[in-house]
Amino acid sequence: MNRITPEHLTRAAWVYVRQSTPGQVRHNHESRGRQYALRDRARHLGWHQVVVVDDDLGHSGGGTERPGYDRLLAAVCRSDVGVVLSLEASRLARNGREWHTLIDYCGLVGCLLADESSVYDPRLPDDRLLLGMKGTMS
């Protein structure tokens, strides 16, 4: 089942890149490279406009300020985003409440979520269940 519709492709794909500490930014080049490679995945899936949000590199998820995440969430709420890509749920949200809020907003505005291997539509019950489990596991 192809979840990506022409309407999704009229909006931008947003790639969220984050590593929690300055040490991870300095030493975990492979992880960061895989996150930036999600730009190519978005293009392969059909998006021409890809926005990379890496404002939160080196900022702990436990902190209160994440300007990149806030910018991403605002764009989702404005229906500017067709898909949010990240390596895993834990890169997007700090806790279950934040993760489920993102899933809810994406579902309301018809925004997809994707990782390296799958595309999820939070409006579909099975995808919503999988996204919830991914958030819990992370």
DSSP file with accessible surface (Angstrom, degrees, kcal/mol):
  #  RESIDUE AA STRUCTURE BP1 BP2  ACC     N-H-->O    O-->H-N    N-H-->O    O-->H-N    TCO  KAPPA ALPHA  PHI   PSI    X-CA   Y-CA   Z-CA
    1    1 A M              0   0  175      0, 0.0     2,-0.7     0, 0.0     0, 0.0   0.000 360.0 360.0 360.0 123.8    0.0    0.0    0.0
    2    2 A N        -     0   0  129      1,-0.2     0, 0.0     2,-0.0     0, 0.0  -0.790 360.0-176.7 -88.3 113.8    1.5    3.4   -1.1
    3    3 A R        +     0   0   63     -2,-0.7     2,-0.5   116,-0.1    -1,-0.2   0.634  55.8  95.6 -82.8 -18.0    0.7    5.9    1.7
    4    4 A I        -     0   0   21      4,-0.1    -2,-0.0     3,-0.1    79,-0.0  -0.671  55.6-175.1 -83.8 121.7    2.3    8.8   -0.2
    5    5 A T     >  -     0   0   55     -2,-0.5     4,-1.7     1,-0.1     3,-0.3  -0.691  41.7-104.4-108.6 165.4   -0.3   10.8   -2.2
    6    6 A P  H  > S+     0   0  108      0, 0.0     4,-0.9     0, 0.0    -1,-0.1   0.863 121.6  58.9 -56.7 -34.3    0.2   13.7   -4.5
    7    7 A E  H >> S+     0   0  116      1,-0.2     3,-0.8     2,-0.2     4,-0.6   0.915 102.7  51.5 -62.6 -41.9   -1.0   16.0   -1.7
    8    8 A H  H >4 S+     0   0    3     -3,-0.3     3,-1.2     1,-0.2    -1,-0.2   0.913 107.3  54.2 -58.1 -40.8    1.8   14.9    0.5
    9    9 A L  H 3< S+     0   0   63     -4,-1.7    39,-0.4     1,-0.3    40,-0.3   0.674  96.4  65.2 -72.4 -16.6    4.3   15.6   -2.2
   10   10 A T  H << S+     0   0  110     -4,-0.9    -1,-0.3    -3,-0.8     2,-0.2   0.700  99.9  63.6 -75.2 -19.2    3.0   19.2   -2.6
   11   11 A R  S << S-     0   0   27     -3,-1.2    38,-0.3    -4,-0.6    70,-0.2  -0.540  98.0 -93.4 -95.7 170.0    4.3   19.9    0.9
   12   12 A A  E     -a   81   0A   3     68,-1.9    70,-3.1    -2,-0.2    71,-1.0  -0.457  26.5-126.1 -82.2 153.0    7.9   19.7    2.1
   13   13 A A  E     -ab  83  50A   0     36,-2.7    38,-3.3    69,-0.2     2,-0.5  -0.842  25.1-154.0 -91.3 134.7    9.7   16.7    3.6
   14   14 A W  E     -ab  84  51A  19     69,-2.8    71,-3.0    -2,-0.4     2,-0.5  -0.966   4.6-160.4-115.7 125.1   11.3   17.6    6.9
   15   15 A V  E     -ab  85  52A   1     36,-3.1    38,-3.3    -2,-0.5     2,-0.6  -0.914   8.2-152.2-104.4 122.7   14.3   15.6    8.1
   16   16 A Y  E     - b   0  53A   1     69,-2.8     2,-0.5    -2,-0.5    71,-0.4  -0.869  13.7-173.9-101.0 118.1   15.0   15.9   11.8
   17   17 A V        +     0   0    0     36,-2.9    39,-0.5    -2,-0.6     2,-0.3  -0.943  14.4 155.3-113.4 125.7   18.6   15.4   12.8
   18   18 A R        -     0   0    7     -2,-0.5     2,-0.4    37,-0.1    39,-0.2  -0.982  24.2-177.4-153.5 140.3   19.7   15.2   16.4
   19   19 A Q        -     0   0    3     -2,-0.3    39,-2.6    37,-0.3    40,-0.7  -0.988  28.7-134.9-130.3 140.4   22.4   13.9   18.6
   20   20 A S  S    S+     0   0   24     -2,-0.4    42,-0.1    38,-0.2    -1,-0.0   0.737  76.6  31.6 -74.0 -28.5   22.0   14.4   22.3
   21   21 A T  S  > S-     0   0   60     38,-0.1     4,-1.9     1,-0.1     3,-0.3  -0.919  74.3-117.9-130.8 157.8   25.5   15.6   23.4
   22   22 A P  H  > S+     0   0   77      0, 0.0     4,-2.3     0, 0.0     5,-0.2   0.870 116.6  58.6 -59.1 -33.3   28.4   17.5   22.0
   23   23 A G  H  > S+     0   0   22      1,-0.2     4,-2.4     2,-0.2     5,-0.3   0.897 104.2  49.5 -62.8 -41.1   30.5   14.3   22.4
   24   24 A Q  H  > S+     0   0   62     -3,-0.3     4,-2.7     2,-0.2    -1,-0.2   0.903 109.6  52.0 -64.3 -38.9   28.1   12.4   20.2
   25   25 A V  H  < S+     0   0   38     -4,-1.9    -2,-0.2     1,-0.2    -1,-0.2   0.919 114.5  43.1 -63.3 -40.4   28.3   15.2   17.6
   26   26 A R  H  < S+     0   0  149     -4,-2.3    -2,-0.2    -5,-0.2    -1,-0.2   0.855 129.3  23.5 -72.6 -35.4   32.2   15.0   17.7
   27   27 A H  H  < S+     0   0  131     -4,-2.4     2,-1.0    -5,-0.2     3,-0.3   0.702 105.9  69.6-111.1 -23.1   32.5   11.2   17.7
   28   28 A N     X  +     0   0   72     -4,-2.7     4,-1.8    -5,-0.3     5,-0.2  -0.457  50.5 148.7-100.9  65.6   29.4    9.6   16.2
   29   29 A H  H  >  +     0   0  111     -2,-1.0     4,-2.8     1,-0.2    -1,-0.2   0.845  67.4  58.5 -67.5 -34.2   29.9   10.6   12.6
   30   30 A E  H  > S+     0   0  155     -3,-0.3     4,-2.5     2,-0.2    -1,-0.2   0.937 106.5  47.5 -63.8 -44.4   28.2    7.5   11.2
   31   31 A S  H  > S+     0   0   37      2,-0.2     4,-2.0     1,-0.2    -1,-0.2   0.935 113.9  47.0 -62.1 -45.6   24.9    8.2   13.0
   32   32 A R  H  X S+     0   0   47     -4,-1.8     4,-2.6     1,-0.2     5,-0.2   0.921 111.1  52.4 -64.2 -40.3   24.9   11.8   11.9
   33   33 A G  H  X S+     0   0   40     -4,-2.8     4,-1.9     1,-0.2    -1,-0.2   0.907 108.2  50.6 -61.9 -40.7   25.7   10.7    8.3
   34   34 A R  H  < S+     0   0   99     -4,-2.5     4,-0.5     2,-0.2    -1,-0.2   0.877 110.1  51.1 -63.9 -36.8   22.8    8.3    8.3
   35   35 A Q  H >< S+     0   0    0     -4,-2.0     3,-1.3     1,-0.2     4,-0.2   0.941 110.8  46.4 -67.8 -44.2   20.5   11.0    9.6
   36   36 A Y  H >< S+     0   0   46     -4,-2.6     3,-1.8     1,-0.3     4,-0.4   0.829 102.1  67.0 -66.6 -27.8   21.5   13.5    6.9
   37   37 A A  T >X S+     0   0   47     -4,-1.9     4,-1.5     1,-0.3     3,-0.8   0.687  78.9  81.1 -66.5 -15.9   21.1   10.7    4.3
   38   38 A L  H <> S+     0   0    3     -3,-1.3     4,-2.6    -4,-0.5    -1,-0.3   0.748  79.0  69.4 -62.9 -19.4   17.4   10.8    5.0
   39   39 A R  H <> S+     0   0   92     -3,-1.8     4,-2.1    -4,-0.2    -1,-0.2   0.937 100.6  46.1 -58.2 -46.3   17.4   13.8    2.6
   40   40 A D  H <> S+     0   0  102     -3,-0.8     4,-2.7    -4,-0.4    -2,-0.2   0.871 109.4  54.3 -66.0 -37.0   18.1   11.3   -0.2
   41   41 A R  H  X S+     0   0   51     -4,-1.5     4,-2.1     2,-0.2    -1,-0.2   0.930 107.6  50.6 -62.1 -43.0   15.4    9.0    1.1
   42   42 A A  H  X>S+     0   0    0     -4,-2.6     5,-2.3     1,-0.2     4,-0.5   0.928 112.0  46.8 -60.4 -43.7   12.9   11.8    0.9
   43   43 A R  H ><5S+     0   0  123     -4,-2.1     3,-1.1     1,-0.2    -1,-0.2   0.906 110.2  52.9 -65.4 -40.6   13.9   12.6   -2.7
   44   44 A H  H 3<5S+     0   0  158     -4,-2.7    -1,-0.2     1,-0.3    -2,-0.2   0.858 105.5  55.1 -61.8 -34.3   13.7    8.9   -3.6
   45   45 A L  H 3<5S-     0   0   39     -4,-2.1    -1,-0.3    -5,-0.2    -2,-0.2   0.592 131.6 -92.3 -76.3 -10.9   10.2    8.8   -2.2
   46   46 A G  T <<5S+     0   0   25     -3,-1.1     2,-0.3    -4,-0.5    -3,-0.2   0.393  79.3 135.0 120.5  -2.3    9.2   11.7   -4.5
   47   47 A W      < -     0   0    2     -5,-2.3    -1,-0.3    -6,-0.2     3,-0.1  -0.602  26.9-178.4 -83.0 137.3    9.8   14.9   -2.5
   48   48 A H  S    S+     0   0  175    -39,-0.4     2,-0.7    -2,-0.3    -1,-0.2   0.742  73.3  60.9 -98.1 -33.6   11.5   17.8   -4.3
   49   49 A Q        +     0   0  121    -38,-0.3   -36,-2.7   -40,-0.3     2,-0.5  -0.877  66.9 175.2-100.6 116.6   11.5   20.2   -1.4
   50   50 A V  E     -b   13   0A  26     -2,-0.7     2,-0.5   -38,-0.2   -36,-0.2  -0.987  13.2-163.9-126.2 125.0   13.4   18.8    1.6
   51   51 A V  E     -b   14   0A  33    -38,-3.3   -36,-3.1    -2,-0.5     2,-0.5  -0.931   7.8-154.3-107.5 127.5   14.0   20.8    4.8
   52   52 A V  E     -b   15   0A  35     -2,-0.5     2,-0.7   -38,-0.2   -36,-0.2  -0.908   4.0-162.6-104.3 125.2   16.7   19.6    7.2
   53   53 A V  E     +b   16   0A   0    -38,-3.3   -36,-2.9    -2,-0.5     3,-0.1  -0.919  30.2 146.6-108.8 106.9   16.3   20.6   10.8
   54   54 A D    >   +     0   0   61     -2,-0.7     3,-1.5   -38,-0.2    -1,-0.1   0.097  31.7 115.9-126.4  23.4   19.6   20.2   12.7
   55   55 A D  T 3  S+     0   0   64      1,-0.3    -1,-0.1    11,-0.1   -37,-0.1   0.717  74.4  57.1 -62.2 -24.5   19.2   23.0   15.2
   56   56 A D  T >  S+     0   0    0    -39,-0.5     3,-2.0    10,-0.1    -1,-0.3   0.275  71.0 135.3 -98.4  12.1   19.1   20.6   18.1
   57   57 A L  T <  S+     0   0   40     -3,-1.5   -37,-0.2     1,-0.3     3,-0.1  -0.396  78.4  12.9 -60.9 129.4   22.5   18.8   17.5
   58   58 A G  T 3  S+     0   0   17    -39,-2.6     2,-0.5   -37,-0.3    -1,-0.3   0.542  99.6 119.5  82.0   7.7   24.4   18.5   20.7
   59   59 A H    <   -     0   0   91     -3,-2.0    -1,-0.2   -40,-0.7   -38,-0.1  -0.917  65.2-121.7-108.7 127.3   21.3   19.4   22.9
   60   60 A S    >   -     0   0   69     -2,-0.5     3,-1.3     1,-0.1   -39,-0.1  -0.332  11.2-132.5 -63.8 142.0   20.1   16.9   25.4
   61   61 A G  T 3  S+     0   0   10      1,-0.2    -1,-0.1    32,-0.1    33,-0.1   0.666 105.0  67.1 -66.7 -17.2   16.5   15.8   25.0
   62   62 A G  T 3  S+     0   0   71    -42,-0.1    -1,-0.2     3,-0.0    -2,-0.1   0.641  84.0  92.6 -78.8 -13.6   16.1   16.3   28.7
   63   63 A G  S <  S-     0   0   32     -3,-1.3    -4,-0.0     2,-0.1     3,-0.0  -0.218  79.9-126.0 -75.4 170.0   16.6   20.1   28.3
   64   64 A T  S    S+     0   0  128      1,-0.1     2,-0.6    -2,-0.0    -1,-0.1   0.738  86.5  72.2 -89.8 -23.5   13.7   22.5   27.9
   65   65 A E        +     0   0  148      1,-0.0    -2,-0.1     4,-0.0    -1,-0.1  -0.842  39.9 150.6-104.0 123.1   14.8   24.2   24.7
   66   66 A R     >  +     0   0    2     -2,-0.6     4,-2.4     1,-0.1     5,-0.2  -0.673  12.4 176.4-140.5  81.7   14.7   22.4   21.4
   67   67 A P  H  > S+     0   0   64      0, 0.0     4,-2.3     0, 0.0     5,-0.2   0.852  79.6  54.1 -60.8 -34.2   14.2   25.2   18.8
   68   68 A G  H  > S+     0   0    0      2,-0.2     4,-2.5     1,-0.2     5,-0.1   0.935 110.1  45.7 -65.4 -44.9   14.5   22.7   15.9
   69   69 A Y  H  > S+     0   0    5      2,-0.2     4,-2.9     1,-0.2     5,-0.2   0.921 112.7  51.3 -63.7 -41.8   11.8   20.5   17.2
   70   70 A D  H  X S+     0   0   92     -4,-2.4     4,-2.3     1,-0.2    -1,-0.2   0.908 110.7  48.5 -61.8 -41.0    9.6   23.5   18.0
   71   71 A R  H  X S+     0   0  101     -4,-2.3     4,-2.2    -5,-0.2    -1,-0.2   0.915 112.3  49.6 -64.8 -41.7   10.0   24.7   14.4
   72   72 A L  H  X S+     0   0    0     -4,-2.5     4,-2.5     2,-0.2    -2,-0.2   0.947 111.1  48.2 -61.5 -48.8    9.2   21.3   13.1
   73   73 A L  H  X S+     0   0   33     -4,-2.9     4,-2.5     1,-0.2    -2,-0.2   0.908 110.8  51.4 -62.3 -39.7    6.0   21.0   15.2
   74   74 A A  H  X S+     0   0   42     -4,-2.3     4,-1.6    -5,-0.2    -1,-0.2   0.918 110.1  49.3 -63.4 -41.2    4.9   24.5   14.2
   75   75 A A  H  <>S+     0   0    0     -4,-2.2     5,-2.5     2,-0.2     6,-0.6   0.899 110.0  51.2 -66.5 -38.8    5.4   23.6   10.5
   76   76 A V  H ><5S+     0   0    0     -4,-2.5     3,-1.9     1,-0.2     5,-0.2   0.948 109.3  50.7 -60.4 -46.7    3.4   20.3   10.9
   77   77 A C  H 3<5S+     0   0   58     -4,-2.5    -1,-0.2     1,-0.3    -2,-0.2   0.805 107.2  53.7 -64.4 -27.8    0.6   22.3   12.6
   78   78 A R  T 3<5S-     0   0  142     -4,-1.6    -1,-0.3    -5,-0.2    -2,-0.2   0.415 114.7-118.4 -82.8   0.0    0.5   24.7    9.6
   79   79 A S  T < 5S+     0   0   50     -3,-1.9    -3,-0.2    -4,-0.2    -2,-0.1   0.783  79.3 126.4  64.5  30.2    0.1   21.7    7.2
   80   80 A D      < +     0   0   71     -5,-2.5   -68,-1.9    -6,-0.2     2,-0.5   0.565  53.8  76.5 -87.2 -11.6    3.5   22.7    5.6
   81   81 A V  E     +a   12   0A   0     -6,-0.6   -68,-0.2    -5,-0.2     3,-0.1  -0.891  47.1 179.6-112.3 128.3    4.9   19.2    6.1
   82   82 A G  E    S+     0   0A   0    -70,-3.1    30,-2.6    -2,-0.5     2,-0.3   0.762  78.2   5.0 -91.4 -31.3    4.1   16.1    4.0
   83   83 A V  E     -ac  13 112A   0    -71,-1.0   -69,-2.8    28,-0.2     2,-0.5  -0.984  58.2-148.2-153.2 143.2    6.4   13.8    5.8
   84   84 A V  E     -ac  14 113A   0     28,-2.0    30,-2.7    -2,-0.3     2,-0.4  -0.974  22.7-163.4-109.7 123.6    8.7   13.9    8.9
   85   85 A L  E     +ac  15 114A   0    -71,-3.0   -69,-2.8    -2,-0.5     2,-0.3  -0.910  20.2 149.1-111.3 137.7   11.8   11.7    8.6
   86   86 A S        -     0   0    5     28,-2.0    30,-0.2    -2,-0.4     3,-0.1  -0.966  52.9-113.4-153.9 162.1   14.0   10.5   11.4
   87   87 A L  S    S-     0   0   17    -71,-0.4    29,-0.4    -2,-0.3     2,-0.3   0.893  95.0 -13.9 -64.7 -39.1   16.1    7.5   12.1
   88   88 A E  S >> S-     0   0  100     27,-0.1     3,-1.7     1,-0.1     4,-0.5  -0.983  71.1 -97.9-160.0 163.4   13.9    6.5   15.0
   89   89 A A  H >> S+     0   0   11     -2,-0.3     4,-2.0     1,-0.3     3,-1.7   0.850 115.4  64.5 -56.6 -37.1   11.2    7.8   17.3
   90   90 A S  H 34 S+     0   0   19      1,-0.3    -1,-0.3     2,-0.2    45,-0.0   0.740  94.4  60.7 -64.5 -20.0   13.7    8.6   20.1
   91   91 A R  H <4 S+     0   0   39     -3,-1.7    -1,-0.3     1,-0.1    -2,-0.2   0.732 111.4  39.6 -75.5 -22.4   15.3   11.2   17.8
   92   92 A L  H << S+     0   0    2     -3,-1.7     2,-0.3    -4,-0.5    -2,-0.2   0.867 117.2  36.4 -91.6 -45.9   12.0   13.1   17.6
   93   93 A A     <  -     0   0   11     -4,-2.0    -1,-0.2     1,-0.1     3,-0.1  -0.844  51.7-155.0-120.1 149.7   10.5   13.0   21.0
   94   94 A R  S    S+     0   0   83     -2,-0.3     2,-0.3     1,-0.2    -1,-0.1   0.686  83.1   5.0 -88.7 -23.1   11.8   13.1   24.6
   95   95 A N  S  > S-     0   0   69      1,-0.1     4,-2.3   -34,-0.0     5,-0.2  -0.945  82.3 -93.1-154.6 170.9    8.9   11.2   26.1
   96   96 A G  H  > S+     0   0   38     -2,-0.3     4,-2.9     1,-0.2     5,-0.3   0.873 119.8  54.4 -60.6 -39.0    5.7    9.4   25.3
   97   97 A R  H  > S+     0   0  170      1,-0.2     4,-2.1     2,-0.2    -1,-0.2   0.947 110.8  45.2 -62.4 -45.0    3.6   12.4   25.7
   98   98 A E  H  > S+     0   0   13      2,-0.2     4,-2.1     1,-0.2    -1,-0.2   0.910 114.1  49.8 -65.1 -40.9    5.6   14.4   23.3
   99   99 A W  H  X S+     0   0    9     -4,-2.3     4,-2.4     1,-0.2    -2,-0.2   0.938 112.1  46.5 -63.6 -47.5    5.7   11.5   20.8
  100  100 A H  H  X S+     0   0   73     -4,-2.9     4,-2.7     1,-0.2    -1,-0.2   0.846 108.9  56.1 -68.4 -30.1    2.0   11.0   20.9
  101  101 A T  H  X S+     0   0   40     -4,-2.1     4,-2.7    -5,-0.3    -1,-0.2   0.937 108.7  47.3 -62.9 -45.0    1.3   14.7   20.5
  102  102 A L  H  X S+     0   0    0     -4,-2.1     4,-2.8     1,-0.2     5,-0.2   0.935 112.2  49.5 -62.2 -45.1    3.4   14.7   17.3
  103  103 A I  H  X S+     0   0    0     -4,-2.4     4,-2.5     1,-0.2    -1,-0.2   0.924 111.5  50.1 -59.1 -44.2    1.5   11.6   16.1
  104  104 A D  H  X S+     0   0   72     -4,-2.7     4,-2.3     2,-0.2    -2,-0.2   0.938 112.5  45.5 -60.2 -48.4   -1.8   13.3   16.9
  105  105 A Y  H  X S+     0   0   95     -4,-2.7     4,-2.0     2,-0.2    -2,-0.2   0.918 112.5  51.1 -63.4 -42.8   -0.9   16.5   15.0
  106  106 A C  H  X>S+     0   0    0     -4,-2.8     5,-2.7    -5,-0.2     4,-1.0   0.920 111.1  49.2 -60.5 -41.8    0.4   14.5   12.0
  107  107 A G  H  <5S+     0   0   14     -4,-2.5     3,-0.3    -5,-0.2    -1,-0.2   0.897 109.2  52.3 -63.2 -40.3   -2.8   12.6   11.9
  108  108 A L  H  <5S+     0   0  140     -4,-2.3    -1,-0.2     1,-0.2    -2,-0.2   0.873 119.3  33.2 -64.5 -38.2   -4.9   15.7   12.1
  109  109 A V  H  <5S-     0   0   29     -4,-2.0    -1,-0.2    -5,-0.2    -2,-0.2   0.415 112.7-110.2-102.4   1.4   -3.2   17.4    9.2
  110  110 A G  T  <5 +     0   0    4     -4,-1.0     2,-0.4    -3,-0.3    -3,-0.2   0.869  61.0 155.3  75.1  37.1   -2.4   14.4    7.1
  111  111 A C      < -     0   0    0     -5,-2.7    -1,-0.2    -6,-0.2   -28,-0.2  -0.822  32.8-139.5 -98.1 135.6    1.4   14.4    7.6
  112  112 A L  E     -c   83   0A   0    -30,-2.6   -28,-2.0    -2,-0.4     2,-0.4  -0.481   5.3-144.1 -87.7 162.2    3.3   11.1    7.2
  113  113 A L  E     +cD  84 120A   4      7,-2.5     7,-3.9   -30,-0.2     2,-0.3  -0.963  22.7 178.7-122.9 144.1    6.2    9.9    9.4
  114  114 A A  E     -cD  85 119A   5    -30,-2.7   -28,-2.0    -2,-0.4     5,-0.2  -0.986  14.9-175.8-145.8 154.5    9.1    7.9    8.0
  115  115 A D        -     0   0   14      3,-2.2   -28,-0.2    -2,-0.3   -27,-0.1  -0.549  58.1 -67.1-127.3-160.9   12.3    6.2    9.0
  116  116 A E  S    S+     0   0   82    -29,-0.4   -29,-0.1    -2,-0.2     3,-0.1   0.771 129.9  21.8 -65.1 -25.2   15.0    4.5    7.0
  117  117 A S  S    S+     0   0   90      1,-0.2     2,-0.3     0, 0.0    -1,-0.2   0.674 118.4  37.6-119.0 -21.2   12.8    1.6    6.0
  118  118 A S        -     0   0   43      2,-0.0    -3,-2.2     0, 0.0     2,-0.4  -0.928  52.6-143.0-138.1 159.4    9.1    2.5    6.3
  119  119 A V  E     -D  114   0A  25     -2,-0.3     2,-0.4    -5,-0.2    -5,-0.2  -0.981  24.9-162.3-119.4 132.4    6.5    5.2    5.8
  120  120 A Y  E     -D  113   0A  16     -7,-3.9    -7,-2.5    -2,-0.4    -2,-0.0  -0.929  14.6-155.6-120.6 141.1    3.7    5.5    8.3
  121  121 A D    >   -     0   0   11     -2,-0.4     3,-2.4    -9,-0.2     7,-0.3  -0.945   8.3-156.7-112.3 108.1    0.3    7.2    8.1
  122  122 A P  T 3  S+     0   0    2      0, 0.0   -15,-0.2     0, 0.0    -1,-0.1   0.591  90.0  68.7 -65.8  -5.0   -0.8    8.1   11.7
  123  123 A R  T 3  S+     0   0  131    -17,-0.1     3,-0.0   -12,-0.1   -11,-0.0   0.660  85.3  82.0 -82.3 -15.2   -4.4    8.2   10.4
  124  124 A L  S <> S-     0   0   50     -3,-2.4     4,-2.9     1,-0.1     5,-0.2  -0.785  80.1-137.7 -92.9 128.9   -4.3    4.4    9.8
  125  125 A P  H  > S+     0   0  104      0, 0.0     4,-2.2     0, 0.0     5,-0.2   0.881 101.9  47.8 -54.8 -43.6   -4.9    2.3   12.9
  126  126 A D  H  > S+     0   0  121      1,-0.2     4,-2.3     2,-0.2     5,-0.1   0.914 114.2  46.5 -66.6 -40.4   -2.2   -0.3   12.3
  127  127 A D  H  > S+     0   0    6     -6,-0.3     4,-2.9     2,-0.2     5,-0.2   0.907 111.0  52.6 -66.5 -40.6    0.4    2.4   11.5
  128  128 A R  H  X S+     0   0   87     -4,-2.9     4,-2.5    -7,-0.3    -2,-0.2   0.907 109.2  50.1 -61.3 -40.7   -0.7    4.4   14.6
  129  129 A L  H  X S+     0   0  110     -4,-2.2     4,-2.5    -5,-0.2    -2,-0.2   0.944 111.8  47.5 -62.3 -47.3   -0.2    1.2   16.7
  130  130 A L  H  X S+     0   0   78     -4,-2.3     4,-2.7     1,-0.2    -2,-0.2   0.915 112.1  49.6 -60.9 -43.3    3.3    0.7   15.2
  131  131 A L  H  X S+     0   0    3     -4,-2.9     4,-2.3     2,-0.2    -1,-0.2   0.911 110.4  50.9 -63.0 -41.2    4.3    4.3   15.8
  132  132 A G  H  X S+     0   0   11     -4,-2.5     4,-2.2    -5,-0.2    -2,-0.2   0.923 111.8  47.0 -62.0 -42.1    3.0    4.1   19.4
  133  133 A M  H  X S+     0   0  100     -4,-2.5     4,-2.8     2,-0.2     5,-0.2   0.909 110.0  52.9 -67.0 -39.9    5.1    0.9   20.0
  134  134 A K  H  X S+     0   0   75     -4,-2.7     4,-1.8     1,-0.2    -1,-0.2   0.918 110.5  48.1 -61.3 -42.3    8.2    2.5   18.4
  135  135 A G  H  < S+     0   0   11     -4,-2.3    -1,-0.2     2,-0.2    -2,-0.2   0.907 112.7  48.0 -64.7 -40.2    7.9    5.5   20.7
  136  136 A T  H  < S+     0   0  112     -4,-2.2    -2,-0.2     1,-0.2    -1,-0.2   0.923 111.7  49.8 -66.1 -42.0    7.4    3.2   23.8
  137  137 A M  H  <        0   0  163     -4,-2.8    -1,-0.2     1,-0.2    -2,-0.2   0.826 360.0 360.0 -68.0 -31.2   10.4    1.1   22.8
  138  138 A S     <        0   0   78     -4,-1.8    -1,-0.2    -5,-0.2    -2,-0.2   0.692 360.0 360.0 -80.5 360.0   12.7    4.1   22.3
